[in-house]
Amino acid sequence: MDSNAPDAMNSPEHSQLGQASAYADHYDASLLFPMARLAKRVEIGIAGAPPFLGADMWTAFELSWLNLRGKPQVALAHITVPCESPNIIESKSFKLYLNSFNNTRFPDAEAVRERLRSDLSEAVWRGTSVEPSAKGSPPALIGVRILLPEQFARQSVQELDGLSLDRLDIECSRYTPAPDLLRVATGEAPVTEVLTSNLLKSNCLVTGQPDWGTVQISYSGAPIEQEGLLQYLVSFRNHNEFHEQCVERIFMDIWSRCQPIKLAVYARYTRRGGLDINPFRTSYPQALPANVRTARQ
């Protein structure tokens, strides 16, 4: 076996999902469970480099540690994982890892941020042959921003911009992904529009627990028929797949079926275990959306 290949045991059924877990309260980076993106990307027709850029934006609402005098500290963390990384991090392992900080002493929030950035970067790049930087760090270190209590009052709530597809009175009867529902109005002039829906729901790949999301689709090209697009989004309702994989599936289905000139797909999922995951995929270089939570998050 290639020594640089991801560990074959790092598959969903071998993770902590759906299992009783002991919560470590002292720092333990080995709790992180990376899983390769490759298999799911092959499943949706990606051969070689993906036709998108982007990142997975996480919010950690339950981050705590001890200062050097043993006094508990609390914070929020915004974590950005580039989609170019070969691995995702399974969310329960992420939760267990964050809980391992609870009784661990750090000199300050910057030390916590650096520890998070180093451990998470190693996990998402684990199993690759990419050489580390001159400083010994993996390439494309993930972004970590710590928000301390004095910044909490400035955290806003904002819904995704765009025309809501949910206004449409449609009939829905398909609840597993049905890309054949996607259609464009051929012969009409190209448009640029932003469409949103609160009706995205899928299920955890392992436990079957529901995952609720709000999705935003921005595109330029032949007009996408909005009724079919909403029916397509609803068709994920009984589908079992992780958040990042669902967003990439949506992107690829629209990209191949509707052939837009430009496309971006952004989903904000409700939190579980003190974590939310918000994947963003775009066909062209642009700034990431601000990591601002919606009302349901």
KEFI-914867 format. One record per residue (C-alpha): residue number from 1; y, x, z. Coordinates in pm, 1 decimal. Each point is the difference from the previous one (the first is absolute). Layout:
# KEFI-914867
<NUM; <Y; X; Z>>
...
***
This chain:
# KEFI-914867
<1; <0.0; 0.0; 0.0>>
<2; <355.9; 118.0; -79.3>>
<3; <147.8; 132.6; 322.2>>
<4; <332.2; -154.6; -103.8>>
<5; <-143.9; -347.0; -57.7>>
<6; <88.7; -273.6; 252.4>>
<7; <-268.0; -54.0; 263.0>>
<8; <-246.6; -257.6; -130.7>>
<9; <-17.3; -146.3; 350.1>>
<10; <370.3; -94.2; -16.3>>
<11; <-67.4; -346.9; -133.2>>
<12; <110.8; -327.5; 162.4>>
<13; <-338.5; -78.9; 154.8>>
<14; <12.6; 328.0; 193.2>>
<15; <345.7; -62.8; 147.0>>
<16; <86.0; -156.1; 337.1>>
<17; <82.1; -332.5; -168.3>>
<18; <-195.9; -286.9; 150.0>>
<19; <-148.4; 220.5; 273.8>>
<20; <64.4; 16.6; 371.8>>
<21; <220.7; 302.3; 61.8>>
<22; <89.7; 205.3; 303.0>>
<23; <373.1; 60.5; 10.7>>
<24; <79.9; 367.0; 53.1>>
<25; <326.0; 44.6; 187.8>>
<26; <31.7; 374.7; -49.9>>
<27; <94.4; 149.3; -332.5>>
<28; <-288.8; 21.3; -247.8>>
<29; <70.5; 60.9; -369.8>>
<30; <-371.6; -31.4; -83.7>>
<31; <31.5; -377.3; 38.6>>
<32; <169.8; -26.1; -341.5>>
<33; <-238.5; -130.6; -267.7>>
<34; <115.0; 74.8; -357.5>>
<35; <-163.6; -178.7; -292.8>>
<36; <23.1; 103.6; -363.9>>
<37; <208.1; -215.4; -233.7>>
<38; <-206.2; 100.6; -304.7>>
<39; <-287.3; -251.3; 1.9>>
<40; <226.0; -305.6; 16.0>>
<41; <227.3; 144.6; -265.7>>
<42; <-292.3; 51.2; -234.8>>
<43; <-99.6; -361.5; 67.3>>
<44; <335.8; -126.7; -129.1>>
<45; <-4.5; 218.0; -310.2>>
<46; <193.8; 309.5; 104.6>>
<47; <-139.8; 311.0; -164.4>>
<48; <187.0; 317.6; 81.2>>
<49; <357.1; -17.4; 125.1>>
<50; <112.4; -352.4; 98.4>>
<51; <272.3; -163.0; -213.2>>
<52; <216.0; -48.9; 308.9>>
<53; <196.8; 177.1; 269.6>>
<54; <77.7; -121.9; 348.3>>
<55; <-108.1; 12.7; 359.5>>
<56; <-157.0; -188.7; 287.9>>
<57; <265.4; -66.7; 263.7>>
<58; <-136.7; -55.9; 350.0>>
<59; <179.8; -121.7; 310.4>>
<60; <-146.7; 88.5; 339.4>>
<61; <130.2; -239.2; 265.0>>
<62; <-209.3; 135.3; 288.5>>
<63; <84.5; 367.9; 31.8>>
<64; <20.8; 151.1; 348.5>>
<65; <-40.8; 337.5; 170.6>>
<66; <98.1; 178.0; 321.8>>
<67; <291.0; 237.5; 36.8>>
<68; <-49.4; 328.1; 181.7>>
<69; <67.2; -170.5; 334.1>>
<70; <-266.9; -262.5; -69.1>>
<71; <241.0; -285.3; -74.4>>
<72; <-115.7; -235.2; -280.1>>
<73; <204.0; -5.0; -319.5>>
<74; <-11.7; -269.2; -269.5>>
<75; <107.8; -1.2; -361.6>>
<76; <-60.6; -147.8; -342.5>>
<77; <-116.3; 215.2; -289.3>>
<78; <46.8; -39.5; -374.5>>
<79; <-267.6; 193.3; -189.1>>
<80; <-3.0; 54.7; -376.6>>
<81; <-323.9; 104.7; -173.4>>
<82; <41.5; 94.7; -369.2>>
<83; <-237.7; -181.2; -232.2>>
<84; <-75.8; 336.1; -163.7>>
<85; <-199.7; 93.7; 308.2>>
<86; <-377.2; -25.4; -58.2>>
<87; <-68.5; -192.5; 322.5>>
<88; <118.2; -300.8; 192.9>>
<89; <-32.6; -17.8; 377.2>>
<90; <-213.4; -282.4; 136.5>>
<91; <232.7; -207.0; 217.4>>
<92; <-214.7; -37.1; 313.0>>
<93; <-49.4; 375.2; 14.4>>
<94; <377.8; 31.7; -30.1>>
<95; <41.4; -234.5; 295.9>>
<96; <-252.9; 193.7; 209.4>>
<97; <173.2; 325.4; -90.7>>
<98; <341.9; -133.2; 103.2>>
<99; <-141.1; -126.4; 329.2>>
<100; <-126.9; 350.8; 72.3>>
<101; <365.4; 101.4; 52.6>>
<102; <42.4; -239.4; 293.3>>
<103; <-76.9; 246.6; 282.7>>
<104; <87.8; 317.9; -185.8>>
<105; <314.2; 196.7; 86.4>>
<106; <244.3; 110.3; -269.5>>
<107; <332.7; 175.6; 51.2>>
<108; <194.8; -246.2; -216.9>>
<109; <-19.1; -251.3; -284.8>>
<110; <31.9; 275.6; -259.7>>
<111; <-321.8; 159.2; 126.0>>
<112; <-173.1; -338.4; -35.5>>
<113; <135.9; -40.2; -352.9>>
<114; <-120.7; 344.7; -105.1>>
<115; <-344.7; -63.0; 146.6>>
<116; <-27.6; -333.7; -182.9>>
<117; <117.6; 151.4; -326.9>>
<118; <-240.3; 293.3; 19.3>>
<119; <-308.4; -202.5; 97.2>>
<120; <57.5; -284.0; -243.7>>
<121; <79.8; 236.4; -287.7>>
<122; <-322.2; 189.9; 61.7>>
<123; <-197.9; -325.0; 2.7>>
<124; <138.5; -146.4; -323.8>>
<125; <-51.0; 331.6; -183.1>>
<126; <-337.5; 80.7; 156.2>>
<127; <-276.0; 94.3; -242.9>>
<128; <231.0; 126.7; -274.4>>
<129; <16.3; 343.4; -154.6>>
<130; <380.7; 1.9; -8.5>>
<131; <126.4; 317.7; 162.1>>
<132; <222.1; -38.2; 305.7>>
<133; <361.3; 106.3; -7.9>>
<134; <120.8; 341.0; 112.6>>
<135; <49.8; -143.7; 348.0>>
<136; <-363.5; -107.9; 13.5>>
<137; <72.8; -372.7; -39.7>>
<138; <-166.5; -232.9; -250.0>>
<139; <199.5; -95.8; -311.4>>
<140; <219.6; -311.6; 3.3>>
<141; <23.7; -32.4; 375.9>>
<142; <34.0; -362.5; 90.6>>
<143; <327.9; -129.3; 139.4>>
<144; <28.1; -91.8; 368.0>>
<145; <311.6; -150.9; 158.3>>
<146; <11.7; -70.1; 374.2>>
<147; <225.5; -283.7; 118.2>>
<148; <92.0; 22.6; 367.0>>
<149; <93.0; -300.4; 220.1>>
<150; <373.6; 52.4; -49.4>>
<151; <-60.8; -68.4; -370.4>>
<152; <-204.0; -318.0; 48.8>>
<153; <300.3; -236.9; -9.6>>
<154; <87.7; 124.1; -348.0>>
<155; <-339.7; -95.1; -146.0>>
<156; <51.6; -296.2; -231.1>>
<157; <-220.6; -272.8; -144.1>>
<158; <30.8; -71.8; -371.0>>
<159; <-203.4; -190.1; -256.1>>
<160; <-82.0; 156.6; -335.1>>
<161; <257.4; -69.2; -270.8>>
<162; <-98.4; -199.9; -306.7>>
<163; <-73.1; -343.0; -142.7>>
<164; <-269.8; -168.9; 206.7>>
<165; <-309.9; -101.9; -192.6>>
<166; <-95.8; -221.9; 293.7>>
<167; <247.9; -264.0; -120.0>>
<168; <-247.5; -90.4; -276.7>>
<169; <-222.4; -305.4; 50.1>>
<170; <-325.0; 136.6; -138.0>>
<171; <-368.1; -80.2; 30.2>>
<172; <-214.6; 279.4; 143.0>>
<173; <-378.1; 12.7; -22.7>>
<174; <-89.9; 368.1; -31.1>>
<175; <-11.3; 220.8; 308.8>>
<176; <-141.7; 328.4; -125.9>>
<177; <211.0; 224.1; -226.9>>
<178; <37.2; -162.1; -340.8>>
<179; <209.4; 224.3; -227.2>>
<180; <-62.5; -236.2; -293.5>>
<181; <258.9; -227.4; 161.6>>
<182; <270.1; 252.4; -93.8>>
<183; <180.8; -90.7; -322.2>>
<184; <324.6; 89.5; -172.4>>
<185; <226.6; -214.2; -217.5>>
<186; <-48.7; 179.6; -330.0>>
<187; <283.9; -17.7; -249.5>>
<188; <267.8; -36.3; 266.2>>
<189; <268.2; 258.9; 66.4>>
<190; <-81.1; 261.0; 267.7>>
<191; <130.1; -69.9; 348.8>>
<192; <57.3; 193.1; 320.0>>
<193; <-79.7; -199.5; 310.7>>
<194; <-117.8; 22.6; 359.6>>
<195; <-252.8; -253.8; 127.9>>
<196; <-130.3; -48.0; 353.8>>
<197; <-268.3; -194.1; 184.6>>
<198; <-101.0; -46.3; 363.3>>
<199; <-343.1; -130.4; -102.2>>
<200; <-184.5; 329.5; -34.0>>
<201; <-306.6; 4.9; 223.0>>
<202; <-308.9; 215.8; -14.4>>
<203; <-262.1; 106.7; 252.7>>
<204; <-91.8; 329.0; 162.0>>
<205; <-265.1; 176.4; -205.7>>
<206; <-223.2; 51.0; 306.0>>
<207; <74.0; -265.8; 262.9>>
<208; <106.0; -289.1; -225.4>>
<209; <304.8; -61.7; 221.2>>
<210; <294.4; -150.4; -191.8>>
<211; <283.7; 219.8; -123.5>>
<212; <326.9; -185.2; -67.8>>
<213; <266.4; 137.9; -228.9>>
<214; <323.5; -57.2; -186.4>>
<215; <7.5; 148.2; -349.6>>
<216; <284.3; 91.5; -233.3>>
<217; <-55.3; 59.3; -372.6>>
<218; <280.3; 160.7; -200.1>>
<219; <-43.1; 48.8; -373.7>>
<220; <166.4; 32.2; -338.4>>
<221; <-174.2; -128.9; -310.1>>
<222; <-134.0; -317.3; -153.9>>
<223; <47.2; -290.1; 246.4>>
<224; <-300.6; -42.0; 227.9>>
<225; <-100.3; -365.3; 37.7>>
<226; <88.6; -71.6; 360.3>>
<227; <-257.5; -272.8; 66.3>>
<228; <-284.6; 225.9; -105.4>>
<229; <142.1; 290.0; 199.3>>
<230; <11.6; -208.9; 317.3>>
<231; <-353.3; -129.6; -59.2>>
<232; <-110.0; 360.8; -47.9>>
<233; <155.6; 110.0; 329.4>>
<234; <-163.5; -294.5; 179.4>>
<235; <-334.4; 104.5; -151.6>>
<236; <-13.5; 293.5; 245.5>>
<237; <-47.0; -246.3; 286.4>>
<238; <-372.4; 67.2; 57.0>>
<239; <-0.7; 356.9; -132.6>>
<240; <-115.1; 284.5; 227.7>>
<241; <202.4; 317.7; -54.7>>
<242; <243.2; 222.4; 187.6>>
<243; <375.6; -52.3; -39.8>>
<244; <57.1; 309.4; -212.5>>
<245; <-287.4; -93.8; -230.5>>
<246; <122.7; -359.1; -47.2>>
<247; <346.0; 117.1; -104.6>>
<248; <-144.8; 249.9; -246.8>>
<249; <-228.2; -271.0; -140.4>>
<250; <298.7; -233.8; -46.5>>
<251; <197.8; 277.8; -167.2>>
<252; <-281.2; 89.8; -239.9>>
<253; <-79.3; -362.3; -91.0>>
<254; <363.8; -72.5; -85.9>>
<255; <41.5; 336.9; -173.4>>
<256; <-301.5; -50.8; -225.8>>
<257; <22.0; -376.8; -56.0>>
<258; <376.0; -46.9; -35.4>>
<259; <93.0; 349.4; -125.4>>
<260; <351.1; 11.0; 145.7>>
<261; <239.8; 279.4; -89.2>>
<262; <60.3; 64.3; 370.5>>
<263; <-182.9; -128.3; 306.8>>
<264; <21.2; 30.6; 377.7>>
<265; <-219.2; -178.9; 255.3>>
<266; <90.7; 1.0; 369.4>>
<267; <-182.2; -179.0; 281.3>>
<268; <83.9; -28.0; 367.1>>
<269; <-299.0; -98.2; 214.0>>
<270; <14.0; -143.4; 349.8>>
<271; <-90.0; 239.8; 276.2>>
<272; <-335.9; 36.1; 170.8>>
<273; <-62.8; 219.5; 301.9>>
<274; <366.0; 98.2; 11.1>>
<275; <0.4; 125.1; -360.8>>
<276; <120.3; -141.2; -326.9>>
<277; <-65.2; 146.0; -347.4>>
<278; <239.4; -50.6; -288.9>>
<279; <-120.0; 147.0; -332.6>>
<280; <242.0; 56.5; -288.1>>
<281; <-104.6; 91.2; -354.8>>
<282; <236.1; 57.4; -293.1>>
<283; <-46.8; 103.6; -362.0>>
<284; <321.1; 205.8; -1.3>>
<285; <177.2; 233.4; 244.9>>
<286; <222.3; -181.0; 248.6>>
<287; <87.5; 11.6; 367.1>>
<288; <-241.6; -160.9; 242.5>>
<289; <111.2; -332.9; 147.9>>
<290; <151.3; 14.3; 345.4>>
<291; <-271.5; -52.8; 260.3>>
<292; <152.6; -321.7; 137.3>>
<293; <-232.6; -259.4; 147.3>>
<294; <-16.9; -363.8; -104.9>>
<295; <7.8; -289.6; 246.6>>
<296; <-380.8; -27.4; 4.4>>
<297; <-38.9; 364.7; 90.7>>
***
